[in-house]
Amino acid sequence: MEKIQETNFQNIKRICGNNYLGDSLILLENISDVPLPDSPRRTNMIIIGLCTRGNARYSVDAHEFTVNAGEAFIVSERHIIDRFLLSPDFEAPSLVMSMDFFHETIRNVSEMSALFLYSRNHPVMRFNAKEQQVFKSYFDVMRARMKDKSNHFLKQLLSTLILAMFYDLSNVIYHSKLEAPYRQSRPDAIFTQFIKLVEDNCRTERRVSWYAQQLCITPKYLSETIKQVSMRTPNEWIDNYVTSEIRVLLKNTTKSIKEITKEMNFPNQSFLGKYFKENVGMSPTKYRKS
């Protein structure tokens, strides 16, 4: 069986002009400018857009969705997207974010992961006129700020704007849940509880067995459930949150690597260095200097 290729951040950067921030964020004035793949792709990024004209059809994990003018769409990572069909007049300003940038942005926001879990099952949502204008305003401000590449704090500035946009987007999701309550399945409930536990405890706990014990289930059942819901293993989620915490400590504090090792509950600096390099591709010292 032929392996499904992943979406390519670099290919999207090539068609966006100068509207990108390294390998973290891309702003697309119209996502239809991205060449449509002729075969299924597995996403490795977050895509958020607002259809302003026309309509589009596409499938996510073999489920078909339609996006019409006035509707926003969210495509999360690890989904298989395919069968694109866009109307000739389709327009949708969109944001494309790497997973590292996404997790760095939403860290310490306790409700955000649960709300984005809801969007995994409800990836298309209707925006009223005010909500559409809010999204467009954020997009326009970010596009204007992104032009100032000389701004030393550009990444932090854009991250703050995106976090503010996420709060407004999450507010839409929150009210959608109130208006049309849905019964959360047991696997989804376990995933939500697991992510909350990881957010709160990843600095001190990295064992899947510990998280399973807190949820009163077996490690095997936890692993099977998390893989079923998110297409990632519990260890992958834990490693993602741990490395995000280390990244923030390296970039945004003056703490020594020895202090970070103690704060993140690693036995020694060598162990932390090896763990970080395996997950990020470079040593903590090199990452701090980059």
Secondary structure, DSSP 8 states (H G I E B T S, - for coil): ----EE--HHHHHTTSTT-EETTTEEEES-GGGS---SS-EE--EEEEEE--BSEEEEEETTEEEEEETTEEEEE-TT-EEEEEEE-TT-B--EEEEEHHHHHHHHTT-TTHHHHHHHHHH--EEE--HHHHHHHHHHHHHHHHHHT-TT-TTHHHHHHHHHHHHHHHHHHHHHHHHHHS-----HHHHHHHHHHHHHHHHTTT---HHHHHHHTTS-HHHHHHHHHHHHSS-HHHHHHHHHHHHHHHHHHH----HHHHHHHTT-S-HHHHHHHHHHHHSS-HHHHHH-
